[in-house]
Each structure stands twice: as C-alpha cells, then as structure tokens.
Amino acid sequence: MNMQSLALPKEAIVLNQHFPLSEILNLRMCAWYTINPTFKNITNPKDWGDKFDNHSIHIGVMSADKGVSKLIAATRVTILHQVEDLTYYKDCRQYLSLLPSVPFAYISRMVVHPQHRGQGLSHLLDIAEVNEAKAQGCKFVIGFAFARRVISLKNIGFKSIGKCPRVCTSTSNLRDRALLQCSPSTEIMVLEL
C-alpha cells in the first residue's frame, strides 16, 4: 500500500505535551476494562501507564458532545534509536535484534472508548501513527499486536516478523501482565518507511 495515499481526517488531532496524561490513562482504563474482567482489579490509573508515556507523542480523537470535547480514542508514538529500549526486547530478542539501530517509531497503547468502537477510529489512529513516524524521520515502525489488531496493521502494510511468548517476563506493568496472561501470543509487526 502506498503510505502517501493515507489521509488523516480532520477530527483526529495530535495532542500536545500539555494534554493531561490522566485523561489518556482514564480512557485506557475505561476501554480495557471491557476487554477482560481481570483488568477491573487494576484501579490505579498510573498502572495504565509506563515509562514511555512522558516522552511519547500522544495522538487522539476528540468528540464534541453537547459542546464539551471528550477524548474518545488515543494511541501513542515513541521515537527510539535502539531496539534494546523496547519493553519486550528480552523476550523477543531473536527477532528484534535483526532490526537496525536507527530512529524508529514504537506504536502502542491504542484505545477506543467502548461507545465509539466499530467506527474505524483505530484505523484512523494507525494512519496517524505512520504519518507521525514519517514526520519524525523514522526508518520503520514497530508494534506488538494481538488478534484483530494484526489484521488491521497488515491492511496498511505492516508485516509480522515473529511472535513474542505468551507470558512476558520483562515487564512489571500490571496491565501488560494481565493482558499477556489472557491473550494469545503477540505478533511483532513492522512497517518499513
């Protein structure tokens, strides 16, 4: 697919550095609660964040309801220079060590509010992630995907380069551990830019 043909709709906006991370964390908590009952035990919004949140580019979709803007979908793009900096590097090094140490984008933490699912917002955010990676001069984009997400990423040109184990040992994040325990293996998805 020609990535230049992907257009970002006007309702998706890049959230600036001053956008409250707490709103993104609350959206994550709301969205992921509906995925697995185990997540309801994770009640501290800080447990829905990680070491990348403070220096990532957050992209979101806002919706105005009765004149009030509300964040209804979000994702993030983290610019890295070494694959060893990825959260899952230790568990997937046989695949990740083959990638070059050049500026690349790590996409993660996409969420869509339950009331707004099925409207194509994750696809719009995927386009925004790729466009942001290009704008930042990245050579490739990498993400770790479960089930339906793999298909979505393949539809815009990503390729699977391998699978991470079901239980990831390199993360202490409660949300990641819960997700990895209840999900099938994770595909490592890469798009060369």
PEMOFEN-V604128 format. One record per run of one state. SS is the DSSP state (H for helix, E for strand, - for the rest). FROM is the first residue (numbers start at 1). LEN is the number of residues. Records with the same first field share a line. If there is no record, write none. Layout:
SS=FROM-LEN / FROM-LEN
//
This chain:
-=1-2 / 6-6 / 15-6 / 34-3 / 42-3 / 49-4 / 56-1 / 66-2 / 81-2 / 86-3 / 97-7 / 113-1 / 117-4 / 136-4 / 146-1 / 156-3 / 165-9 / 183-3 / 193-1
H=3-3 / 21-13 / 37-5 / 45-4 / 53-3 / 83-3 / 89-8 / 114-3 / 121-15 / 147-9 / 174-9
E=12-3 / 57-9 / 68-13 / 104-9 / 140-6 / 159-6 / 186-7
//
